[in-house]
Amino acid sequence: MKNAITYYYNIVFEDIHQTGDKFYFDLGKSRYFFLEFNGEVETLPEIYELQSELVKRNIYIHQIVLNKDNQILTFISGAPYILLQTVFYDEKVTLGKILTFNNLYFKRKNEIILKELWAEKNDHLAYQISGIKYRYKIINESFDFFLGLAETSIQLLNEMPKENYPTVIAHKRIRASDTTLEFYNPLNLTIDSRIRDIAEYFKAKFFSNENINDELYTFLNKARLMTSEYYLFLARMLYPTYYFDLYEDIIRGKSQEEDIKKIIKKIDDYMIILKQIYYNYRHKLNFPTIEWLETI
C-alpha cells in the first residue's frame, strides 16, 4: 500500500501502519489516513464543496487529498480509497464538540422531508422482515416494538409546528466509539437540524452502557430551542436508529443476531428516558399527548 500511495499522491514517507481497515502514516505534524470509500460516488462533489466552505470559514475539518490525476478517489485492486490529512484524530467525541458544530449554520440546497424518509424506511424494513423473519428469531420477536417507536416518531413530526428551523453542519451518524477521526471526516458530514447530532449522541452513549442522565438533564433545562426543534428532538430520540442500524448489519452478515439482545435488555430503561423528556416538554410547551408514554 505504501508504494501505491507514493505513486498516486507523490508523497514520500517512512512507515505505513494498519489498524483494522485503516492505513495511516505520519508526515510533519499531520497524520494521513487512507480509507476505503463505501459511500455513494455521486455525493462526493457536494462533500468536497462542503469541506472547501469550512476551510473558507477557518473551521477545522480533515482535508481530502486529491491524487496525481486531481481526483478524490483512487482505485487500488478495484477498490476505491480516499486519502485524508488530519491533525485531530484520537480525541473522544463529547457533547461540547457537538454543540460547537451546532453553531455552523449552513443552508440545504434541497429540502428533505424527514417524515417521508422515515416512512419510506419503515415500509422497506417491514417488507424485508416479512421475507426473512423465520431466519432471525430474535429480530422477528422484537421488530414490531421498534417499528412502533418509529411510527410514533412520524406521528410526532406530523403534529410539529410548521416553522423554518435552522440547519447546520451535522453528521450522518455519531457512534459511541467515534473519535475525532470520524467526527471531523468530511465524508461523515451532512446538513440537517442542530438537533440531529445531539439526539444521536445521547442514543449512542445510552446503548453503549454510558450514563447520560446529567448531560441530558443539563441539555433539557438549558437548551433554547425553537418549538419545532423540541418536537424534532423527541422524534429523533424515539426513532430507533440504534436498532435499525444493527438489524441491517446482521442482515449483511457484519454482526451476529445475538448482539441485538444488548439493545432489548436496555430498552425498558430507555423508555424511562423518553418519558422524562416527554414530561419535561409537557411542563414547558403545549405538547401533544403520547398516550403510551403516559402509562409506562
Secondary structure by P-SEA (a helix, b strand, c coil): caaaaaaaccccccbbbbcccccccccccbbbbbccccccccaaaaaaaaaaaaaaacccccccccccccccccccccbbbbbbbbccccccccaaaaaaaccbbbbbcccccaaaaaaaaaaaaaaaaaacccccaaaaacaaaaaaaaaaaaaaaaacccccccccccccccccccccccccccccccccccaaaaaaaaaaaaaacccaaaaaaaaaacccccaaaaaaaaaaaaccaaaaaaaaaaaacccccccaaaaaaaaaaaaaaaaaaaaaaaaccccccccccccc
